[in-house]
Amino acid sequence: MKRVLLIMLVGVLAISGFSFMGVEAANIQENVFRLYARLDAGLITLMYPFGDYDMEDGVSIFEGFNFNNIFFGLNLDIPLGGIHLRGAAYTTVGDFTEFTNTQKLGIYGRVGLGLDILFIRLEGGVRLYYLFGDPEFGFSFDPTQYYFAVGLAF
């Protein structure tokens, strides 16, 4: 059932028109990057972690598919000629479905700047994190937590 819903969601996104389809790398430690497949379609954005890249050990790809690891959220992309500004806010399916039990929701954000060259987009920016919960709230913004992405832009 979950696969059918995912296929239907991708179908709706395909009909609505993709604005970006590519790969994103976000640093999670010094010299270690988490790799994501990213899809932006208008105001909706999806990401799925598929592996890690360690500068010393190389790439390790995750085995299996976990529906709870899908990131979904809102995307705001402001084009300024060949340059664009991007802001996005995500949460995971697992965090969202467990919100009623834990009363906490992690919201992951991205603020970046990109360059479009023909159909290729190069993008980089900083990551942020906001913990929404009762009574706990937390906010993390650190310029050393960065990301970069490359992919097809339409």
Stockholm file with secondary structure:
# STOCKHOLM 1.0

chainA/1-154         MKRVLLIMLVGVLAISGFSFMGVEAANIQENVFRLYARLDAGLITLMYPFGDYDMEDGVSIFEGFNFNNIFFGLNLDIPLGGIHLRGAAYTTVGDFTEFTNTQKLGIYGRVGLGLDILFIRLEGGVRLYYLFGDPEFGFSFDPTQYYFAVGLAF
#=GR chainA/1-154 SS CHHHHHHHHHHHHHHHCCSEEEEEEEEEETTEEEEEEEEEETTEEEEEEEEEEETTTEEEECCSCCGGGCEEEEEEEEEETTEEEEEEEEEEHHHHHTHHHHCEEEEEEEEEEEEEETTEEEEEEEEEEEEEESSCEEEEEEEEEEEEEEEEEC
#=GC SS_cons         CHHHHHHHHHHHHHHHCCSEEEEEEEEEETTEEEEEEEEEETTEEEEEEEEEEETTTEEEECCSCCGGGCEEEEEEEEEETTEEEEEEEEEEHHHHHTHHHHCEEEEEEEEEEEEEETTEEEEEEEEEEEEEESSCEEEEEEEEEEEEEEEEEC
//
